[in-house]
């Protein structure tokens, strides 16, 4: 009963955040104008044009990216049994960014799908490197070791990315939004080619929820219950790459959503992945929408990259979790 109430409240908050995202910005648009733009569109009304051409796509992209990053974070925390795991901290985002910048400096992407597959490749390479370094010489991954491996790989790929941008000054301006992380200036045409991948990955995570509940209890217990742990880990890893890589391809490096949201959802909803994963999708989308609204209003008429807003929230939370982990050994 409690889970149903919290989920319903989360959905209501998400809907309110979506409406607020359509209304608020440098120019405030009334609810009536938003309603008319969606259901009784008049191309002669400037406010309605602004809603459909700019704010609607921005809102939908923030929703999809926020949900994807939060679910990817929950998956990574289950796979590693590490509360500090997230796509940003473990270098997944940095690997995807580096792959995009590297190949875009050599070739011209013919489609958004090609861009996404480049991000998936970079995310996969980075994830494998972190996992190998974090578990090297020990069958069981050390929480501290894998976090340090993630930080090192992330710093490495970020340095490579910055070096490429310095060398290729012509591509600097066009690639800056991937470094900062933003959902502004995006159109639905960027999202639509990748939407099937997001849907498949999210659907697969829901199918894996029951298996993840067993996996977090430990590999020995999971194998004793007949679970094929290698298959569950492989499928979960593919979902992480699909969700995080796709999010980077669209919005760039938006960090800490995958770290913060799973902890909040475990506290207010449930640690059962059958509730946790849908809850992360709902609250992750809400968090990124609210962060994007704040980024528009903080220093009007300028905008703060939404990646900076999530970092302002996430960095203190990461420090809190790290200190808590040190106190408890």
BELGI-V323262 format. One record per helix or strand of 3 or more residues. SS is the DSSP state (a for helix, b for strand). FROM is the first residue (numbers start at 1). TO is the last residue. If there is no record, write none. Layout:
ss=<SS	SS>
from=<FROM	FROM>
to=<TO	TO>
This chain:
ss=<a	a	a	a	a	a	a	a	a	a	a	a	a>
from=<2	31	46	92	112	143	169	188	219	229	257	273	306>
to=<23	39	80	106	135	167	180	215	224	251	268	297	327>
